Structure formats: C-alpha cells, structure tokens
C-alpha cells in the first residue's frame, strides 16, 4: 500500500471522532500544490536529466515548511505523504506554517560533491522559477539524505536571485550556524525525541499499562537508522541514562545487551563507513534488531519499517517514531492490540521543525537569540541576589555571586523553547487521547485537524 494512502487512513481514523463538513476535511487532506521538475545537469558521465518534487500540502498558513529528501527510490506518492505529515506535525506543535516536502531522485553515491552542488543549486533555481520557494512562500530544511551543507547551497542560490531581499536567508532552515543557521538545529529532532520519551516515561499511570517503571534511567533502547535523527536521539538518550543496546544500519546491526557507546559507534560509522566494525558488540541482521527484547524501539531510518509482517514479533514496550511513517496502519493496529505504546511521528520527531521555526525567526529578526537581553538578565539576577543578601545581612564578592548567575546562550534558549513546546504538546495529545479513548496517534491527528478546521472556520474560504 502507498505511503500517502497510509497517512490518509490515519487521517480518516481520526475523523471518526470529529463532526466536520466532509468538503472541509477533504480540503485539509488533499495537497494544495505539486511541483514536479526535470532538469539537466552536467556530470562526469555527460548530461543527465534529474527529477525532483516540491509539494505544498497545505498553504492555509504561509510559509509552508518541510525537508528535502535525497534518495534514489523516492517518488511523488512519498513526497505527498511526507508533505501531508508536515501539515499535521506543524499543527500539533503549534508551529505557524503549512506543510511541505521536497525530494530529488538520485543515488547520492553516484555523484561527486561538485556534481551534487550543481544538482542542488539547479533544483533551487527550478523552484525559484515557479515561485515555489521563499521566506514567505515555502522554506525547505534537511531530511533523509540532506544536511546543513545542502541547505547552505540552497540559501546561497536563493540569495543570488534575490540579492535585494534582506530576508533571503530565511528561505531555508537547517543551515550551518555561520550561514544564518541556529545553534541546536542539527540535534533538534533527536533532542525532541528524547524529551518526548522522558515525558511519556514520567507518567506512572501510563507506564503501569505498558509494564514499565517510570524514568529514562536504565531503559533499554534499540535504534534503527544512525543518521542525523538516530544518532542524536541515541546520544541524548544515553546522556540521560538510557542504555542503547542495539543500533541497526542499512548494512547490519550491532548488539550488546550491556550497552553501546554511541560516540564511539558514530566515530566508527564516520571513519569506516559502517557501524559493523564496532568492536564491543555482536553483528546481527538489521531486521533482527527490530525484534530484540527491549523497552523502547526507535525507528529513525525510513517509512514502512514496521509492517504486518514483523509487527507480531516486535517485543518493545514503547515504539518511539523518529522516522516519518515507520509504522504501517495494519502494523499500528497489531502493536496497539498487543498493548505496545506508540509515540507517533507527527509529534515525536517534531523537534526539527520547531527549531527550524526558531531559525526562521532569527533570520527575520537578524539577531542571535538572547543577544539583546543576556547582559540585562545577568544584571537583574545580580541585583536580586544583592537584595536578598542585604535582607539576610550577608555579603558575597562579585566573583562568588557570578557562580549563581544563569546566563543562557542561543543553544540553551533554543533547547528550552523546544522542551516547553514538546512537553506542552505531549499533554495536549494525552488529554485528547483520554477524552476520546484513543491512542496517541489518533489523538495527534484529531488535535491537528481540529486546529486547522478552526483556522478555516474563522477565516473562511476565499470565494
Ligand atoms: P539521514 O540520511 O541522516 O539518516 C538515515 C540513516 O538511516 C542513514 O544512515 C541510512 O543508512 C539509514 N538507513 C536507511 N535505511 C535503513 C534501514 N532499512 N535500516 C537501517 N538503517 C537504514 O536521515 P535523517 O535526517 O536522520 O532522517 C531519518 C528519518 O527521520 C526520515 O524518515 C526523515 O524523514 C525523518 N525526519 C528527519 C528530520 C530531520 O531533522 N533530519 C526531522 C523529522 C523527521
């Protein structure tokens, strides 16, 4: 079954609990605009025609927002599905953007860095020609197969064509910090996943239902996909006391019930091109890793990884969806019937878009977060401490006092905004799930649809 059809099934499952005009629900669910481009690029092999897409799924709020995927097997159905997930995700975490997604259909390994740069820049030009990219139109970001480097190329190309637009850097997020990016964006999706899991694990009533104690400390985690999302999530989870017992990559998985050192595994992944050379673990087949005895399974690779075929053998108590669409609707039903809790993608992996929103704001403000207020906050804390000391009749040197002053830098501000967003959204979903007696995914779709419906009902639809 197609990926987009899967998302539609989840959407329709949620609408059973809602009583809205069918036409309006159709408007929310059907993509607003689909841009398909084919363009020539010169490579060592000669001229090649490359295909790409950008789907603006919902333009009810502008700009639309979503990543750019670079993969050989990508197709239009996949991009529409991913774009629609972005619409719902943005609504769930109150990011004031419509949903979008893009893709370039190439096998990255077939191209040199120079050729890849040419492809990315030409793709950006194709979007500019269609007026399909811009700070107030549509703002891409990294996704599977793309990284801050590609975002810098997009920003530079957009800027070259809009050299008088002072906001040009806000045309794309996930840029390197030196090129208008924001500290914490690269790690944001992984950090958000860690916050989501911690929040879920903090509620005793829910953990009793799945047979887990509260708290992250000592919880066993299996991670599938060791790219941006999987690596950063594993790193934050380990730092917060979880034990990463297995990491599965495309060419094999490593397993050690006593835990894997995430940094060491990444070092080996980077230097050797595979995690299977990690010394202190057994190498097992990738598919087997998903079925290991564990507390948490974190799929962070691609869609359709937990299917009707392997769902009956998944032994995790919680599935924390790092990837978009990793669980098919049939598998979702099997897991739920087996009492496995699913923390759904459109909430769990929203950390990236939340911090992308902060980056977009930073680009429009043209100032690093905290730069204007940092000193003032330090001085006001210092004054307050002085006043308290005076009241209790004590004194302290300026240097001693400084030890008690908290001054947040950009990364801390970003992570505190992210934590606040993820924690609030979790409780919104949980309340909705209790109100309707549904699972968290259905609750997430209900929450998203209700917010978008309210938008349309208040604004109306242009005649
Ligand atoms: P990435 O390209 O950085 O990493 C993906 C990793 O998964 C690669 O190392 C790849 O080798 C591995 N992989 C692919 N197929 C696999 C398989 N069958 N088994 C095991 N490993 C496999 O991509 P990413 O940015 O980490 O994205 C991963 C997923 O998370 C995607 O579904 C993406 O849409 C989603 N996502 C990404 C972000 C983000 O900020 N990058 C945000 C939200 C959601």
Boltz pocket constraint, residues with backbone or C-beta under 6 A from the ligand:
constraints:
  - pocket:
      binder: B
      contacts: [[A, 67], [A, 142], [A, 143], [A, 144], [A, 145], [A, 146], [A, 185], [A, 186], [A, 189], [A, 224], [A, 225], [A, 226], [A, 227], [A, 228], [A, 229], [A, 230], [A, 248], [A, 249], [A, 250], [A, 251], [A, 286], [A, 300], [A, 301], [A, 302], [A, 303], [A, 322], [A, 323], [A, 324], [A, 349], [A, 350], [A, 352], [A, 353]]
      max_distance: 6.0
